[in-house]
């Protein structure tokens, strides 16, 4: 997620809103973001009902954590790009930018 902070101007140039979502509680998200120096985009908590949004998107893992997943959603609410990565691998930002460019 820090890499998205670094590329925020590129997201803004493409009229995209970056949102993070985690199954952790709000206070855990806030502490995590603070430990990285803060985030300038929203980090949402999908903690109650536990993992509901992640389950709806099909990315809630069996042990209750969310997959590392990227969704590009257009203005009509249609998912235009999905990228699910191993939790230890950062998703490639260039692929996300390509998906956003296709929405123009």
C-alpha positions in Angstrom: 0.0 0.0 0.0 2.9 2.4 0.5 3.6 2.1 -3.3 0.1 3.5 -4.0 1.0 6.5 -1.9 4.0 7.0 -4.0 1.9 6.8 -7.2 -1.0 8.8 -5.9 -0.5 11.6 -8.4 -0.7 9.0 -11.3 -4.0 7.7 -9.9 -5.3 11.3 -9.5 -4.3 12.1 -13.1 -6.5 9.2 -14.2 -9.4 10.4 -12.1 -9.1 7.3 -9.8 -9.9 7.1 -6.1 -7.6 4.7 -4.2 -9.2 2.8 -1.3 -7.7 0.2 1.0 -9.8 -2.3 2.8 -8.8 -4.8 5.5 -10.6 -7.2 7.8 -8.7 -5.6 10.7 -10.5 -3.3 13.2 -10.4 0.5 12.7 -7.8 1.0 15.5 -5.5 -1.7 14.0 -5.7 0.0 10.5 -5.0 3.4 12.0 -2.0 2.0 13.9 -0.7 0.2 10.9 -1.0 3.3 8.7 0.6 5.4 11.3 3.6 3.0 11.5 4.2 3.6 7.8 4.1 7.4 8.2 0.4 7.6 7.3 -1.7 7.3 4.2 -3.4 10.1 2.3 -6.2 7.8 1.0 -9.0 6.0 2.9 -8.2 2.7 4.6 -11.5 1.0 5.4 -12.3 -1.7 7.9 -14.3 -4.7 6.8 -14.5 -6.0 10.4 -18.2 -6.1 11.1 -19.9 -8.1 10.0 -16.6 -9.7 9.8 -15.2 -9.8 6.2 -18.6 -9.2 4.6 -17.3 -7.0 1.7 -14.3 -9.2 1.1 -16.6 -12.3 1.0 -18.9 -10.5 -1.5 -15.9 -9.9 -3.8 -14.7 -13.5 -3.3 -11.4 -12.6 -1.6 -11.9 -13.7 2.0 -9.5 -16.5 2.8 -10.4 -19.5 4.9 -8.6 -18.2 8.0 -10.5 -14.9 7.8 -7.9 -12.7 6.2 -8.4 -11.0 2.8 -6.4 -11.9 -0.2 -4.2 -9.2 -1.6 -6.6 -8.1 -4.3 -7.0 -5.1 -6.6 -10.3 -4.2 -8.2 -10.8 -1.4 -10.7 -14.4 -0.4 -10.6 -15.8 2.1 -13.2 -18.2 4.9 -12.4 -21.2 2.7 -13.0 -20.0 0.2 -10.4 -18.8 -2.4 -12.9 -15.6 -4.3 -12.1 -13.3 -3.8 -15.0 -10.1 -5.3 -13.7 -9.2 -7.9 -11.0 -5.7 -8.8 -9.8 -5.3 -11.3 -6.9 -1.8 -11.8 -5.6 0.0 -13.8 -3.0 -0.1 -11.8 0.2 3.7 -11.6 0.2 3.9 -10.1 -3.4 3.1 -6.5 -4.2 0.8 -6.2 -7.2 2.3 -4.5 -10.3 1.1 -0.9 -10.4 1.7 -0.7 -14.2 -1.1 -3.2 -14.8 -3.5 -1.1 -12.6 -2.6 2.0 -14.6 -3.2 0.2 -17.9 -6.7 -0.9 -16.6 -7.4 2.7 -15.6 -6.3 4.0 -19.0 -8.7 1.7 -20.7 -11.6 3.5 -18.8 -10.9 6.8 -20.4 
